[in-house]
Amino acid sequence: MEAITPIIGWLIGHSATSFIDASFIEAWDHWVAFVILFALGLHMLYEGMKPSDETAEAPSRHSFFQTCFDCIWYQHRCHGCRCEPSICKG
């Protein structure tokens, strides 16, 4: 969908030049884009700041020591193995 929408927009703009003078479109196209993007930004701000109806669960957190242990453990597993280089891809 993301790949086809620019093509659709180009086709609409290209076909509009047959109905409307190209210099008129070139004079106003950046303002149309500005208004559309401004409205989209305002909508995103509104959606982000309005109170949510559903209650969100707090993300689970690990202690500092658990995080350190995980880092050391995974580094040992991935980089500290002493096996044959052709076997160990980590």
N, C-alpha and C positions, 0 to 999 in steps of 0.2 A: 504494500500500500504506500509506504514512504517513497518508493522508487517511482511510482506512477503519478503521484499528485503533482510533482513539478512539471511533468509532461502535459498533464491536463491543464494546468495553469498556463503553460506556454501556448497550448492550442487555443484556449479561450482568449488570451491576449492577442495572439496572432489573428484570430478570426475577428476580433473587435476592431482591428485596424481597417477592415474592409467596410465597416459601418461608420466609424468615427475617424476623424483626421488624425494621422500619426503624431503630428506636432502637439495636438491637444493631449493625447495620451502621455507623451513624453513629458509634458509640463506638469501633469498631475499624478503620475504613477508612484512617485516616492511618497506623496502625501497619503495616497490610498494605503500603501504598505505601512506607513507610520500609524495610521488610525487603526488598522487591523491588528498590528502588533501591540499597540497601546491598549486596545480593548482586551486582547488576550492576556497581557500582563496584569491588568486590573482584575480580570476574572481569576487568574492564578492567585493573586494576593487575597482576594475575597475568599476563595476556597481554602486557602491555607490558614486564614485567621478566624474563620467562623467556627463556633463550637461544634464539636463532633457529638452525634447522638449515641454512638457506640463507645463503650469503655474499652480502652486499649490496655493490654497487659504490659506491665513493666518488663523491659528486656532483662534476661537473666545475666547476672554479672558474676565474674570470678574474682577471687581475691588476688592481690598482687603476687603472692607466693604461688598460687595455682597458675597464673599466667607465666611466671618465670619458669616454673617446672615444665609447662607445656612447650615453651620455646626451647629449653635445653633438650627435652626429650625428642622433639621433632628434628632438631638440628643433628642430634646424635644418630637418629634413625636414617636421615637423608644423606648426611655428609660424613658421618663418622664411621661408616661401615668399613670393615677391612676385608671385604670379599673381592673377588676377581673383578676388575673394571668392566669386563664385558658382561658380567652378570648384574652388577649394581648400576642401575640407570639413574639413581638419585644423586 
